[in-house]
Amino acid sequence: MHQTVQDTKETALPLKPAIATQTARSQNVVRGHILFAFGVALALALAWKLRGVLEIVYVSALFAVVLMPVLQQIMSLKIRGWSPSRLVAILVLLGTVFLALATFLVVGLPPVVRDVQHFAADLPARLPGLVEKLKRLPMADKFGVDSLAQRSETMVSSFASYLLASFPLWMSRVLDLLTAFVLCIYFMLEGEFAYYYFLSFFGEPARDRLAKTLVVAEHRMSKWLLGQGSLMLILGVTSTIVFAILHVRYFFLLGVLMGLFNIIPVAGGVITILLAAGVAALDSWSKMAGVLIFYAIYVQLENGFLTPRIMKTSVNLMGLSVLIALMAGLALAGVVGALVAVPTAALVAVLMDEYMVRKNSEELQREAEEVS
């Protein structure tokens, strides 16, 4: 009996260091979790403090990614056995962008400014005539047409006051855009090093999968930007020509607005065509009818011919997704946020499609063929 108790005590003695070691490990795990939570909180607080800087960095990096295929196309050119280096390709790309901006500023901007000035000067004088025309329509008295002129004048004066008061904010945004432009150049020069450094944080299988997904996202974002830019340019030029033929007032301004607002699916076109129709109605109902007929024909042409051919290789984003992305980008970062909203939505869509959507083997093979 005495020997049994002694054996039990000798067996229990080695368990005490094991229990102590397990307790120490548990305490270390708890301390690690606490430190990790503290680090995350500190990182979030720092990111919130530097949100303006992070916004500029993100915008510049995104534009660098979108422009990278164009840069690679320039670098792949062969001129008597000589191919442009990355620096030369960037200079060619920047020269093309500056030439396009200078052409717009010299050729396109003065007519737009002139039309805006004429519109602001003519609107108070022409509103009474438009109100008289609207009064002849059935049930016009039910919609408060009599107070339309006064409301419009108040809205125009308030809008002018808003533009004057927000001028310093717009200037700061211009400086932010210039900073993002400079950072974009650096990302195009040295972005690959940052990209591979980012991938090094992941293990081998996850790294390869993420790299392939980001390549798909890069191609689709670039294709969407080029395709949507082409559709906007086509609508803007076509609208300007048609409005000029119809002798619609401020046709250059209305054509530019038609092209710019075409980035918003459905709603953008409806808003601008209603504005153009309202301006045409200041002169005659026939001009208004011509504007509406033109837009009805163009919508059929765009949906049936242009969009399937221009946007066939872009990411399939629903109109609702584009609209929500634009609203979120505008609310988060103003005009800059709206500029990168849709490419960001395209990136999120590709990541969700890869990591969250369950696909069959045929879909996976088709996407692999598309990437190749």
C-alpha positions, -999 to 999 in steps of 0.1 A, spaced: 0 0 0 28 24 9 46 15 -23 15 23 -44 11 57 -29 48 64 -34 46 54 -71 15 76 -76 34 106 -62 64 99 -84 41 98 -114 24 131 -106 56 150 -101 66 152 -138 31 165 -146 36 198 -127 62 212 -151 40 202 -181 10 220 -166 31 250 -159 45 250 -195 9 248 -209 -2 276 -186 27 298 -198 18 291 -234 -18 300 -229 -7 333 -213 16 340 -242 -12 333 -267 -35 357 -247 -8 384 -247 -2 378 -284 -39 383 -291 -40 415 -270 -9 429 -288 -24 420 -322 -57 437 -314 -38 467 -301 -17 467 -333 -48 466 -355 -64 494 -336 -33 515 -339 -31 507 -377 -67 517 -382 -62 550 -362 -31 558 -382 -49 550 -415 -78 573 -405 -53 600 -397 -36 596 -430 -67 589 -450 -60 619 -474 -26 606 -482 -38 570 -486 -66 582 -509 -40 599 -532 -17 568 -531 -46 545 -540 -58 567 -569 -23 570 -584 -17 532 -580 -51 524 -596 -44 547 -626 -10 531 -630 -25 497 -631 -51 508 -656 -25 524 -678 1 496 -676 -13 476 -706 -10 508 -727 26 512 -715 34 476 -723 20 481 -758 43 511 -764 73 491 -750 65 462 -774 69 484 -805 97 476 -828 114 504 -847 143 490 -868 151 465 -841 148 491 -813 122 489 -786 114 518 -763 125 514 -727 100 519 -698 111 555 -693 107 563 -730 73 547 -731 62 567 -700 74 599 -717 55 590 -749 24 582 -729 26 615 -709 32 634 -741 1 619 -756 -20 628 -725 -6 663 -724 -13 668 -761 -49 656 -757 -54 679 -727 -39 709 -745 -61 702 -775 -92 702 -753 -82 733 -734 -75 752 -766 -102 739 -788 -129 725 -766 -129 745 -734 -135 780 -747 -168 770 -764 -179 753 -732 -171 784 -711 -189 806 -736 -220 784 -736 -221 784 -698 -219 822 -697 -246 826 -724 -268 801 -706 -265 819 -673 -273 852 -689 -302 840 -711 -319 818 -686 -337 845 -665 -350 862 -697 -361 830 -714 -378 814 -684 -411 834 -686 -415 823 -723 -409 787 -713 -434 790 -685 -461 804 -709 -455 774 -732 -458 750 -703 -491 766 -692 -507 755 -724 -501 719 -716 -529 699 -700 -530 700 -662 -501 724 -661 -517 743 -632 -515 711 -610 -477 712 -610 -471 748 -599 -458 761 -632 -464 797 -622 -436 796 -596 -412 777 -619 -393 808 -630 -388 821 -595 -376 788 -583 -352 784 -612 -337 819 -607 -332 811 -570 -316 778 -578 -292 794 -604 -281 821 -579 -276 796 -552 -255 774 -575 -233 804 -584 -228 812 -547 -219 776 -541 -193 776 -568 -178 808 -554 -177 795 -519 -162 761 -528 -134 775 -550 -107 769 -524 -118 733 -520 -117 728 -557 -82 742 -558 -70 718 -531 -85 690 -552 -66 701 -582 -33 700 -561 -43 665 -550 -47 654 -586 -13 668 -595 2 649 -566 -15 617 -577 -2 623 -612 34 624 -600 29 593 -579 13 575 -609 46 581 -628 66 566 -599 42 536 -597 46 530 -634 84 531 -630 88 511 -597 54 496 -592 65 461 -601 89 460 -571 60 470 -547 37 444 -564 61 415 -559 69 426 -524 32 426 -516 28 390 -531 57 379 -509 35 381 -478 15 351 -491 24 314 -493 32 297 -525 -3 283 -535 -22 314 -524 4 337 -540 0 321 -574 -38 322 -572 -38 359 -561 -13 368 -589 -35 352 -616 -66 369 -602 -49 403 -601 -38 398 -638 -74 392 -647 -85 423 -628 -58 444 -645 -70 434 -680 -106 438 -672 -102 472 -656 -81 485 -685 -106 471 -711 -135 487 -692 -118 521 -691 -109 521 -728 -144 508 -738 -163 532 -716 -141 561 -727 -148 552 -764 -186 551 -757 -184 585 -740 -164 600 -768 -188 586 -795 -219 600 -777 -203 634 -770 -191 639 -806 -224 626 -821 -245 647 -798 -225 678 -805 -229 673 -843 -266 666 -841 -274 695 -817 -254 718 -840 -274 706 -871 -307 712 -851 -294 747 -841 -299 739 -804 -285 766 -782 -253 758 -763 -249 726 -784 -212 723 -775 -218 724 -738 -247 699 -741 -226 676 -762 -198 676 -736 -223 669 -708 -238 641 -728 -204 624 -732 -193 629 -695 -226 617 -680 -226 586 -701 -204 570 -675 -236 567 -654 -257 539 -668 -292 548 -679 -296 577 -654 -268 598 -668 -282 597 -703 -317 604 -692 -307 634 -671 -286 650 -699 -312 643 -726 -339 659 -705 -316 690 -700 -309 691 -738 -346 688 -746 -355 715 -721 -329 739 -737 -343 730 -772 -378 737 -759 -368 773 -752 -368 778 -790 -395 754 -803 -412 722 -797 -399 708 -830 -363 711 -818 -372 694 -786 -388 665 -806 -357 663 -828 -335 660 -797 -356 632 -782 -358 613 -816 -320 615 -819 -315 600 -784 -340 573 -790 -322 562 -822 -288 565 -805 -298 543 -776 -309 515 -799 -276 518 -819 -255 518 -787 -272 489 -771 -275 468 -803 -242 475 -820 -216 496 -801 -217 481 -766 -215 444 -776 -185 452 -798 -166 477 -777 -174 463 -742 -173 426 -750 -140 420 -733 -146 442 -703 -158 431 -668 -195 425 -667 -207 451 -642 -245 456 -637 -258 491 -641 -269 491 -605 -233 482 -594 -219 510 -614 -244 535 -600 -238 524 -564 -200 525 -569 -202 561 -583 -224 572 -554 -201 556 -528 -170 570 -544 -185 605 -546 -196 604 -510 -162 591 -498 -138 612 -518 -157 636 -540 -148 639 -577 -116 619 -572 -136 590 -556 -160 590 -585 -131 588 -610 -118 555 -594 -152 541 -583 -160 519 -613 -124 505 -617 -125 497 -580 -159 480 -584 -144 460 -613 -115 449 -590 -139 439 -562 -161 420 -587 -131 400 -600 -119 392 -564 -154 381 -554 -157 361 -585 -125 342 -578 -128 337 -540 -165 336 -533 -184 324 -563 -186 286 -568 -179 277 -604 -180 246 -625 -151 233 -646 -164 247 -679 -165 283 -665 -130 279 -651 -116 267 -685 -133 295 -703 -118 321 -680 -83 305 -684 -87 308 -721 -98 344 -718 -67 353 -698 -43 335 -721 
